[in-house]
Amino acid sequence: MSAPSASVRSTHVSGTVDQTVEARVLEERARWAMRIHDGLTQTVTSAVLELQTLRARILVDPPGAVASLSAVEAAIRADLREVRQLLFDLYEDQRPPEPPLATFVDELLARWGLPARVLIDGEPDAMPEAVLEAAHAVLAESLANAAKHAGTLDVAVFVRAGADGLRIEVEDHGRGITDPGDGDLHFGLSMMRVRAEDIGGTLEIGSTPGGGTRVVALLPVGGRGEER
């Protein structure tokens, strides 16, 4: 059998390159979608929920309503800074450093007004960047879901850093996942699973109506995400 001609080989190489470029573009689009969802979507949703409560509060507690408005304004201003950073990153391909995990959890709890019980064991900030990115995403979405859907302030967060990776548990004792048609909730859950599986990890969600929800993520060191 004769060897393939140069034109055939060139076409094959070109097709492979095109597929690689397309895969990279899709991966980058997914990364930006996750970043926007993990950050801006959560804070904007929190501001909307707070504004909704102010409709009634402003009639009975004007000073408290003004204080809440100031908090909402601060959150929106923070969103504007994040938008500017996103635009900068798009042009410069630079990402701001993530805060320490304990600080990040505290900021999330303050954002959602959750007096959660928090236990962080080990040194999670010593984990590889890919593991920490996935951890931030899982924690952000889990606590956002607890605040928006659980109907309870009884929330617990447990993070354990070991030689093999991170274990994250977020548990609430609220109403559980009762609305199968809630697109926002299920999109968030899917995003969490993608973030965990993207670095070779796992995500389990246990929930029963009236029995609360428990999210467990295992994010290993040396997973696929660290090879990129």
N, C-alpha and C positions, 0 to 999 in steps of 0.2 A: 504494500500500500504506500502510495506516495505521501510525502510529508505535506502538511497543510501549507498553503501559500501564505506569504507575508500578509496579504490583505485579510485573510481569514483570521490569522493570529492577532492582527491589529484590531479587528472588530471584536474579538473575544476579550482582549485586554480592555478595550474601551467600554464594553458592556459591564465588565467587572468593576471598573473605576466608577462608572455611573451608579451602579448599585451601592457601592461603598459610600459615595457622596450622599446619595438619597437616604441611606440608613443613618448617616451622621446628622443630616438635617432633621430627620424625624426624631432622633434622640435629643438633639438640642431643643427642638420645639417642645418636646415632652418635659425637658428639664425646666424650661422657662414657664410652662404652664403650671408645673408643680410649685415653682417658687412664687408665682403670683397667687396661686391658691393658698399656699401655706402662710403667706404674709398678708397681702392686701385684702384678699377676700375675707379673712378672719377678722381683721380690725374694722373693716367697713361694716360687716355684719354686726359686730359688737356695738358700733356706734348707732346703727339703725335700731337695734333692740333697746338701747338706752334712750334714744329719742322717743320711741313709742311709749315708754313708761313715763316720760316727762309730760305727756298730754294730760294725764290725770294729776300728776304730782304738782304741777305748776299752780293748780288751783288751791291746793291745801298746804303746800310747803314751798312758797316762793324762794326763800333763801337756799333750801336744799336743792331746788330745781336749778338755780343759778350756778351752784357749785357743780352740779352734774353737767351742766352745759359747758363749763370750763374744762371739765375732764374730757368731754366729747371733742371739744375744740382741740385740745392737746393731742388726742388720738388721731384726729384728721390731719393735723399738722405733721405728725410723725409719718402718716401715710404719704403725705406730699414729699417728705424727705426720701421715703422708700421709692417712690416713683422716680424721683430724680436719680437716685442711685441705680435703679434698674436701667434707666436710659443711658447712664454713664457706662454701666457694665456692658450693655449691648454694643456700644461703640468701642469700648476699651478692652472688653473681655476680661474684666476684673471683678471679683466678688468681694464684698466686705467680709472681714473675719467674723465668724460666729462668736457670740458671747459664751462664757463658761456655761456648762449645762445647768448648774444650779441657778445661776442668774436668769437663764432663759426660762426655766420652769417658774421662777418667781414672777417674771414679767408676764407670762401667760396667765397665771393665777390672778394677778392684779388686773389684767385686762378683762377677764371674765368674771371677776368678783367671786372667785371660788376659794373658800378657806380650807383648802385641801390639806390632808396629811401627806407629808413628803419624806421619803427616806432614800438617800443616795449613798450607796455603799461602794467603796473602792475609789478609783481615779478615772472617771469616765472621760475627762478632758485629755487623757493621754492616748485615747483611741485614735486610729487613723481617721483622716478627714472624711472618707466615704462613709464610715460607720457613724461619725458624728452628724453628718448631713442627714442621713436616714433617721437617726435618733431625734433630731430637731423636728423633722417632718412628722414622725409618728406622735411625738408628744404634743405638737401644735394641734394636729387634727383630733387626737383623742380627747384633749381637754376642751377643744371647741365643741365637739359633739356632746360631751358631758354637760357643758353650759347651755347648749341650745336645745337638747333633746331629753336629757335625763329628768329634769324637773326636780332636782335635789342638789343640795350643797355638800352632801356626804360623798366626797370623792377622795381617793387615795392614789398616790403616785409612788412607785417603787422602781429604782434604777440600780442595777448591780453590774459593776464593771469587773470582769475577770480576765484571765489570760486568753480565753477563747473568744471574748467579745462582750457585748452588752445585752442584758436582759431588761426589758422595760415592761412594767405592768401599770395599767391605769384602770381603776375599778370604781364604779359608782353603784349606789343602791337605789337607783331611781326607777323609772317606769319601764326601762328596757326598750328594745327596738320594736315598736308596735306598728309602724307605718311602712309597709313594704314599698309604697309608692313615693316615698320621700327621696326625690332625686338628688338633692343636695347632700343628704346624709350618705347615701350609697355611693355617690361619686367620691366623697371624702374617704370612705372606707376602702374603696378600690385604689385610690391614690396611695394610701398607707401601705397596702399590700404590695403595690408595684415598687415603692421605695424600699421595702424590706427585701423583696425577692431580687431586686436589681443588684444587691450586693451579696446574694446567696443566702439571705436570711429567710425567716418565716414570720407570719403574722396570724394569730388566732384570735377570733372574736367570739366570745360566748355571751349570749343574751337571752333572757326570757321575759315575756311581758310581766311587769310588776316585780321582777326579780333583779333588775339592774343589768349592767353591762360590764364585761371585763375584756380588756385588750391586752394581749401578751405578744411582744415582739422579741425575737431572738436575732440579733445582728452580729454575725461572726466576723472575727478578724481574718483577713486573708481571703475574703469573698471576691466575687467577680468584679465588683465596683472598684476594687483597689488595683486592678490590672490595667485600668484605662489610663 
